Amino acid sequence: MIALLKAVHILALSLWCAGLLAMPIVLQVYGRREEVRTQAGFSEFRLLMHAAYTRIVTPAAIIAIAAGTGLIFAVGLTQPWLVAKLVAVAGMVLVHAWLGHLTVEASEGRGTYRMPHAILAAPASVLCMGVVLYLVLAKPDLYPWIDSLPRFMTTPQDRSLPAALVPI
């Protein structure tokens, strides 16, 4: 079961990471071509970006995160490097969401939206992917770093949550 979860996780993660690298390039290069200014070119660009985001990259992200969550529970991991990895994965999710926003704006705001350089998402993706890869392969001992944190960040404060944060 664990081997199957790992295989699904790695395959989906590979597809998701490829999409996080390819989509900024497509938005930057293909989306600014002269052919996109025609109706046929714009329709092709819109279909390409929409299909890539909704039918390939997003499902791969969901499957990668679900399989990774299943692995955490199946193996019973509670190491600090895993928490750091989840922070890096959250960074990948933020880049993914930003690319979705750019895709919608580029597709729906034809000529009215001044898109920022989507290629900026590529270094952010590479940084998050590199951190995830390092943490998973090296599994570094983060306890010395945790011990260097101020005491108030590592011990309970014996206080209740504010009422505004309690959902019930």
GROMACS elastic network, one bead per residue, 0.5 to 0.9 nm:
[ bonds ]
;  ai    aj funct       b0    kb
    1     4     6  0.51762   500
    1     5     6  0.62583   500
    1     6     6  0.86588   500
    1    74     6  0.86908   500
    2     5     6  0.50367   500
    2     6     6  0.61038   500
    2     7     6  0.85699   500
    2    70     6  0.88179   500
    2    71     6  0.67853   500
    2    74     6  0.70116   500
    2    75     6  0.77549   500
    3     6     6  0.50714   500
    3     7     6  0.61444   500
    3     8     6  0.86393   500
    4     7     6  0.50928   500
    4     8     6  0.61668   500
    4     9     6  0.84461   500
    5     8     6  0.51745   500
    5     9     6  0.59497   500
    5    10     6  0.85350   500
    5    67     6  0.57256   500
    5    68     6  0.76148   500
    5    70     6  0.72574   500
    5    71     6  0.64324   500
    6    10     6  0.60247   500
    6    11     6  0.84813   500
    6    67     6  0.73630   500
    6    68     6  0.77027   500
    6    71     6  0.71731   500
    7    10     6  0.52361   500
    7    11     6  0.60801   500
    7    12     6  0.84937   500
    8    11     6  0.52288   500
    8    12     6  0.60077   500
    8    13     6  0.83004   500
    8    63     6  0.77357   500
    8    64     6  0.72153   500
    8    67     6  0.66108   500
    8    68     6  0.89078   500
    9    12     6  0.53256   500
    9    13     6  0.58638   500
    9    14     6  0.84477   500
    9    63     6  0.70830   500
    9    65     6  0.75319   500
    9    66     6  0.80517   500
    9    67     6  0.51330   500
    9    68     6  0.59317   500
    9    71     6  0.85836   500
   10    13     6  0.50313   500
   10    14     6  0.59849   500
   10    15     6  0.86320   500
   10    64     6  0.72627   500
   10    67     6  0.89177   500
   10    68     6  0.89292   500
   11    14     6  0.51737   500
   11    15     6  0.63958   500
   11    16     6  0.86782   500
   11    60     6  0.84362   500
   11    64     6  0.78361   500
   12    15     6  0.51686   500
   12    16     6  0.60880   500
   12    17     6  0.85554   500
   12    59     6  0.83880   500
   12    61     6  0.67109   500
   12    62     6  0.83940   500
   12    63     6  0.60997   500
   12    65     6  0.86577   500
   12    67     6  0.86720   500
   13    17     6  0.59838   500
   13    18     6  0.84330   500
   13    60     6  0.67166   500
   13    61     6  0.67051   500
   13    63     6  0.81215   500
   13    64     6  0.51676   500
   13    65     6  0.81804   500
   14    17     6  0.52107   500
   14    18     6  0.61073   500
   14    19     6  0.85953   500
   14    60     6  0.84573   500
   14    64     6  0.87739   500
   15    18     6  0.51020   500
   15    19     6  0.62036   500
   15    20     6  0.86847   500
   15    56     6  0.78505   500
   15    57     6  0.68778   500
   15    60     6  0.61418   500
   15    61     6  0.81170   500
   16    19     6  0.50915   500
   16    20     6  0.62256   500
   16    21     6  0.87500   500
   16    56     6  0.79314   500
   16    57     6  0.52320   500
   16    58     6  0.73881   500
   16    59     6  0.83515   500
   16    60     6  0.52607   500
   16    61     6  0.53871   500
   16    64     6  0.77926   500
   17    21     6  0.63236   500
   17    22     6  0.85913   500
   17    57     6  0.83475   500
   17    61     6  0.85317   500
   17    92     6  0.86303   500
   17   125     6  0.77670   500
   17   126     6  0.86262   500
   17   129     6  0.74792   500
   18    21     6  0.51939   500
   18    22     6  0.59979   500
   18    23     6  0.84531   500
   18    57     6  0.83425   500
   19    23     6  0.56955   500
   19    24     6  0.86373   500
   19    52     6  0.78112   500
   19    53     6  0.79957   500
   19    56     6  0.78596   500
   19    57     6  0.55080   500
   19    58     6  0.89014   500
   19    60     6  0.89893   500
   19    96     6  0.89716   500
   20    23     6  0.57946   500
   20    24     6  0.70991   500
   20    57     6  0.76475   500
   20    92     6  0.82014   500
   20    95     6  0.76862   500
   20    96     6  0.66668   500
   20    99     6  0.80459   500
   20   121     6  0.78534   500
   20   122     6  0.70637   500
   20   125     6  0.64156   500
   20   126     6  0.87157   500
   21    24     6  0.62731   500
   21    25     6  0.70392   500
   21   119     6  0.89026   500
   21   121     6  0.79547   500
   21   122     6  0.55540   500
   21   123     6  0.87468   500
   21   125     6  0.69269   500
   21   126     6  0.77584   500
   22    25     6  0.52892   500
   22    26     6  0.62030   500
   22    27     6  0.86550   500
   22   122     6  0.83097   500
   23    26     6  0.50641   500
   23    27     6  0.60266   500
   23    28     6  0.84087   500
   23    49     6  0.76580   500
   23    52     6  0.79936   500
   23    53     6  0.81204   500
   23    99     6  0.73732   500
   23   103     6  0.88364   500
   23   118     6  0.83891   500
   23   119     6  0.87182   500
   23   121     6  0.89361   500
   23   122     6  0.86842   500
   24    27     6  0.50581   500
   24    28     6  0.59130   500
   24    29     6  0.83800   500
   24    99     6  0.72177   500
   24   117     6  0.83957   500
   24   120     6  0.76180   500
   24   121     6  0.62225   500
   24   122     6  0.63264   500
   25    28     6  0.50760   500
   25    29     6  0.57904   500
   25    30     6  0.76186   500
   25   118     6  0.73252   500
   25   119     6  0.59802   500
   25   122     6  0.79420   500
   26    29     6  0.53689   500
   26    30     6  0.50260   500
   26    31     6  0.65044   500
   26    49     6  0.80759   500
   26   118     6  0.88268   500
   26   119     6  0.89309   500
   27    30     6  0.58552   500
   27    32     6  0.75056   500
   27    45     6  0.88702   500
   27    49     6  0.79108   500
   27    99     6  0.89322   500
   27   102     6  0.81912   500
   27   103     6  0.75578   500
   27   106     6  0.81387   500
   27   117     6  0.85736   500
   27   118     6  0.62676   500
   27   119     6  0.78361   500
   28    31     6  0.57110   500
   28    32     6  0.63125   500
   28   117     6  0.65431   500
   28   118     6  0.56267   500
   28   119     6  0.60525   500
   29    32     6  0.56662   500
   29    33     6  0.67357   500
   29   119     6  0.89191   500
   30    33     6  0.54396   500
   30    34     6  0.89553   500
   30    35     6  0.88310   500
   30    36     6  0.77735   500
   30    45     6  0.75933   500
   31    34     6  0.86464   500
   31    35     6  0.89501   500
   31    36     6  0.64813   500
   31    42     6  0.84579   500
   31    45     6  0.67944   500
   31   106     6  0.78651   500
   32    35     6  0.84742   500
   32    36     6  0.69676   500
   32    37     6  0.84832   500
   33    36     6  0.56757   500
   33    37     6  0.75702   500
   34    37     6  0.55525   500
   34    38     6  0.78114   500
   34    41     6  0.85474   500
   35    38     6  0.58096   500
   35    39     6  0.87417   500
   35    40     6  0.81520   500
   35    41     6  0.51916   500
   35    42     6  0.75337   500
   36    39     6  0.73317   500
   36    40     6  0.75331   500
   36    43     6  0.79722   500
   36    44     6  0.79385   500
   36    45     6  0.66984   500
   37    40     6  0.84632   500
   37    41     6  0.64900   500
   37    42     6  0.61083   500
   37   110     6  0.86188   500
   37   111     6  0.84535   500
   38    41     6  0.51833   500
   38    42     6  0.59475   500
   38    43     6  0.84807   500
   39    42     6  0.51196   500
   39    43     6  0.60608   500
   39    44     6  0.85820   500
   40    43     6  0.51792   500
   40    44     6  0.62316   500
   40    45     6  0.86690   500
   41    44     6  0.51302   500
   41    45     6  0.61563   500
   41    46     6  0.85573   500
   42    45     6  0.50528   500
   42    46     6  0.60086   500
   42    47     6  0.84987   500
   42   107     6  0.80056   500
   42   110     6  0.82202   500
   43    46     6  0.51141   500
   43    47     6  0.60689   500
   43    48     6  0.84811   500
   43   107     6  0.86282   500
   44    47     6  0.52100   500
   44    48     6  0.60382   500
   44    49     6  0.86252   500
   45    48     6  0.51256   500
   45    49     6  0.61599   500
   45    50     6  0.84492   500
   45   107     6  0.78171   500
   46    49     6  0.53594   500
   46    50     6  0.59656   500
   46    51     6  0.83867   500
   46   103     6  0.81378   500
   46   104     6  0.87525   500
   46   106     6  0.79255   500
   46   107     6  0.52234   500
   46   108     6  0.83824   500
   47    50     6  0.51838   500
   47    51     6  0.58645   500
   47    52     6  0.83028   500
   47   107     6  0.86411   500
   48    51     6  0.53720   500
   48    52     6  0.60103   500
   48    53     6  0.85522   500
   49    52     6  0.51456   500
   49    53     6  0.60557   500
   49    54     6  0.84643   500
   49   103     6  0.64093   500
   49   104     6  0.87786   500
   49   107     6  0.80541   500
   50    53     6  0.52909   500
   50    54     6  0.59303   500
   50    55     6  0.78783   500
   50   100     6  0.87725   500
   50   103     6  0.70786   500
   50   104     6  0.79353   500
   50   107     6  0.81512   500
   51    54     6  0.53541   500
   51    55     6  0.52241   500
   51    56     6  0.70644   500
   51    57     6  0.89054   500
   52    55     6  0.56945   500
   52    56     6  0.52004   500
   52    57     6  0.61336   500
   52    58     6  0.83836   500
   53    56     6  0.59213   500
   53    57     6  0.50437   500
   53    58     6  0.58340   500
   53    59     6  0.85863   500
   53    99     6  0.84680   500
   53   100     6  0.68687   500
   53   103     6  0.80071   500
   54    57     6  0.64994   500
   54    58     6  0.55355   500
   54    59     6  0.71081   500
   54   100     6  0.88078   500
   55    58     6  0.66819   500
   55    59     6  0.63890   500
   55    60     6  0.86102   500
   56    59     6  0.57340   500
   56    60     6  0.61164   500
   56    61     6  0.87217   500
   57    60     6  0.51669   500
   57    61     6  0.61991   500
   57    62     6  0.87700   500
   57    96     6  0.85637   500
   58    61     6  0.50150   500
   58    62     6  0.62309   500
   58    63     6  0.86206   500
   58    96     6  0.80723   500
   59    62     6  0.50634   500
   59    63     6  0.60821   500
   59    64     6  0.84442   500
   60    63     6  0.51636   500
   60    64     6  0.59729   500
   60    65     6  0.85263   500
   61    64     6  0.50858   500
   61    65     6  0.60954   500
   61    66     6  0.84698   500
   61    93     6  0.81579   500
   61    96     6  0.86865   500
   62    65     6  0.52453   500
   62    66     6  0.60136   500
   62    67     6  0.84830   500
   63    66     6  0.50549   500
   63    67     6  0.59203   500
   63    68     6  0.83054   500
   64    67     6  0.52689   500
   64    68     6  0.59619   500
   64    69     6  0.84970   500
   65    68     6  0.50168   500
   65    69     6  0.60377   500
   65    70     6  0.85117   500
   65    89     6  0.86436   500
   66    69     6  0.50966   500
   66    70     6  0.61575   500
   66    71     6  0.86263   500
   67    71     6  0.61620   500
   67    72     6  0.86998   500
   68    72     6  0.62840   500
   68    73     6  0.88286   500
   69    72     6  0.50993   500
   69    73     6  0.65173   500
   69    74     6  0.85858   500
   70    73     6  0.53176   500
   70    74     6  0.59386   500
   70    75     6  0.84907   500
   71    75     6  0.58407   500
   71    76     6  0.78684   500
   71    77     6  0.83208   500
   72    75     6  0.55489   500
   72    76     6  0.55639   500
   72    77     6  0.53611   500
   72    78     6  0.80633   500
   72    82     6  0.88546   500
   73    77     6  0.69864   500
   74    77     6  0.82759   500
   77    82     6  0.74804   500
   78    81     6  0.85914   500
   78    82     6  0.69327   500
   78    83     6  0.80229   500
   79    82     6  0.55141   500
   79    83     6  0.71214   500
   79   139     6  0.87443   500
   79   141     6  0.88090   500
   79   142     6  0.87467   500
   80    83     6  0.52185   500
   80    84     6  0.64994   500
   80    85     6  0.86894   500
   80   139     6  0.89751   500
   80   140     6  0.87264   500
   80   141     6  0.77494   500
   80   142     6  0.61522   500
   80   143     6  0.74068   500
   80   146     6  0.86250   500
   81    84     6  0.50356   500
   81    85     6  0.61129   500
   81    86     6  0.86587   500
   81   135     6  0.61222   500
   81   136     6  0.78132   500
   81   139     6  0.60111   500
   81   140     6  0.64283   500
   81   141     6  0.72273   500
   81   142     6  0.64763   500
   82    86     6  0.61612   500
   82    87     6  0.86627   500
   82   135     6  0.75548   500
   82   136     6  0.78404   500
   82   139     6  0.82097   500
   83    86     6  0.50703   500
   83    87     6  0.64115   500
   83    88     6  0.88458   500
   84    87     6  0.51149   500
   84    88     6  0.64949   500
   84    89     6  0.87594   500
   84   131     6  0.87081   500
   84   132     6  0.82977   500
   84   135     6  0.76420   500
   85    88     6  0.50548   500
   85    89     6  0.61875   500
   85    90     6  0.85815   500
   85   128     6  0.89634   500
   85   131     6  0.72083   500
   85   132     6  0.53167   500
   85   133     6  0.85977   500
   85   134     6  0.89902   500
   85   135     6  0.62295   500
   85   136     6  0.74700   500
   86    90     6  0.60896   500
   86    91     6  0.86109   500
   86   132     6  0.81409   500
   87    91     6  0.64514   500
   87    92     6  0.88726   500
   87   128     6  0.89206   500
   87   132     6  0.89685   500
   88    92     6  0.64909   500
   88    93     6  0.87801   500
   88   127     6  0.86235   500
   88   128     6  0.51932   500
   88   129     6  0.74671   500
   88   130     6  0.89997   500
   88   131     6  0.64917   500
   88   132     6  0.60750   500
   89    93     6  0.62743   500
   89    94     6  0.86853   500
   89   128     6  0.68747   500
   89   129     6  0.79000   500
   89   132     6  0.70727   500
   90    94     6  0.62802   500
   90    95     6  0.87365   500
   90   128     6  0.87376   500
   91    94     6  0.50598   500
   91    95     6  0.63315   500
   91    96     6  0.85633   500
   91   124     6  0.80740   500
   91   125     6  0.79056   500
   91   128     6  0.62212   500
   92    95     6  0.51102   500
   92    96     6  0.60851   500
   92    97     6  0.86313   500
   92   124     6  0.79579   500
   92   125     6  0.60905   500
   92   128     6  0.60459   500
   92   129     6  0.74876   500
   93    97     6  0.61501   500
   93    98     6  0.86036   500
   94    97     6  0.50758   500
   94    98     6  0.61806   500
   94    99     6  0.86147   500
   95    98     6  0.50464   500
   95    99     6  0.61646   500
   95   100     6  0.86074   500
   95   121     6  0.63312   500
   95   122     6  0.87599   500
   95   124     6  0.71598   500
   95   125     6  0.66620   500
   96    99     6  0.51673   500
   96   100     6  0.62940   500
   96   101     6  0.87524   500
   96   121     6  0.87206   500
   96   125     6  0.86627   500
   97   101     6  0.62714   500
   97   102     6  0.86998   500
   98   102     6  0.62092   500
   98   103     6  0.85275   500
   98   121     6  0.81346   500
   99   103     6  0.60190   500
   99   104     6  0.86148   500
   99   118     6  0.75696   500
   99   121     6  0.75172   500
  100   104     6  0.62481   500
  100   105     6  0.85907   500
  101   104     6  0.52269   500
  101   105     6  0.61349   500
  101   106     6  0.84914   500
  102   105     6  0.50440   500
  102   106     6  0.58615   500
  102   107     6  0.83096   500
  102   115     6  0.71456   500
  102   116     6  0.83808   500
  102   118     6  0.75056   500
  103   106     6  0.51991   500
  103   107     6  0.59828   500
  103   108     6  0.84133   500
  104   107     6  0.50993   500
  104   108     6  0.57901   500
  104   109     6  0.78404   500
  105   108     6  0.53331   500
  105   109     6  0.52913   500
  105   110     6  0.79670   500
  105   113     6  0.65980   500
  105   114     6  0.88977   500
  105   115     6  0.76249   500
  106   109     6  0.56345   500
  106   110     6  0.63078   500
  106   111     6  0.83097   500
  106   112     6  0.89829   500
  106   113     6  0.68722   500
  106   114     6  0.84832   500
  106   115     6  0.69386   500
  107   110     6  0.62094   500
  108   112     6  0.89785   500
  108   113     6  0.86641   500
  109   112     6  0.52363   500
  109   113     6  0.52539   500
  109   114     6  0.87855   500
  110   113     6  0.67162   500
  111   114     6  0.75853   500
  115   118     6  0.75505   500
  116   119     6  0.86803   500
  116   120     6  0.84665   500
  117   120     6  0.59665   500
  117   121     6  0.83364   500
  118   121     6  0.57646   500
  118   122     6  0.78407   500
  119   122     6  0.54855   500
  119   123     6  0.77943   500
  120   123     6  0.60866   500
  120   124     6  0.69542   500
  120   125     6  0.89926   500
  121   124     6  0.52008   500
  121   125     6  0.60572   500
  121   126     6  0.86167   500
  122   125     6  0.50595   500
  122   126     6  0.61038   500
  122   127     6  0.85542   500
  123   127     6  0.60146   500
  123   128     6  0.85852   500
  124   127     6  0.51613   500
  124   128     6  0.62783   500
  124   129     6  0.85713   500
  125   128     6  0.52331   500
  125   129     6  0.60071   500
  125   130     6  0.84197   500
  126   129     6  0.50456   500
  126   130     6  0.58950   500
  126   131     6  0.85134   500
  127   130     6  0.51307   500
  127   131     6  0.62288   500
  127   132     6  0.86627   500
  128   131     6  0.51790   500
  128   132     6  0.62053   500
  128   133     6  0.86103   500
  129   132     6  0.50820   500
  129   133     6  0.60666   500
  129   134     6  0.85283   500
  130   133     6  0.50761   500
  130   134     6  0.60329   500
  130   135     6  0.85157   500
  131   134     6  0.51297   500
  131   135     6  0.60681   500
  131   136     6  0.85169   500
  132   135     6  0.52461   500
  132   136     6  0.60794   500
  132   137     6  0.85274   500
  133   136     6  0.52633   500
  133   137     6  0.60386   500
  133   138     6  0.82552   500
  134   137     6  0.53559   500
  134   138     6  0.56485   500
  134   139     6  0.75538   500
  134   140     6  0.85813   500
  135   138     6  0.54137   500
  135   139     6  0.50778   500
  135   140     6  0.65562   500
  136   139     6  0.55057   500
  136   140     6  0.86494   500
  137   140     6  0.86376   500
  138   141     6  0.89335   500
  139   142     6  0.87365   500
  141   144     6  0.72848   500
  141   145     6  0.84388   500
  142   145     6  0.53025   500
  142   146     6  0.62154   500
  142   147     6  0.86688   500
  143   147     6  0.59709   500
  143   148     6  0.85801   500
  144   147     6  0.50388   500
  144   148     6  0.63495   500
  145   148     6  0.51727   500
  145   149     6  0.68277   500
  146   149     6  0.54154   500
  146   150     6  0.88059   500
  146   154     6  0.77417   500
  147   150     6  0.79869   500
  147   151     6  0.84240   500
  147   154     6  0.82244   500
  148   151     6  0.85970   500
  149   152     6  0.83376   500
  149   153     6  0.66189   500
  149   154     6  0.71637   500
  150   153     6  0.56783   500
  150   154     6  0.70938   500
  151   154     6  0.53521   500
  151   155     6  0.62040   500
  152   155     6  0.56882   500
  152   156     6  0.75370   500
  152   157     6  0.72946   500
  153   156     6  0.80702   500
  156   159     6  0.80561   500
  157   160     6  0.87666   500
  159   162     6  0.89042   500
  160   163     6  0.84751   500
  161   164     6  0.81885   500
  161   165     6  0.64860   500
  161   166     6  0.67890   500
  162   165     6  0.55415   500
  162   166     6  0.68573   500
  163   166     6  0.52860   500
  163   167     6  0.83045   500
  164   167     6  0.76165   500
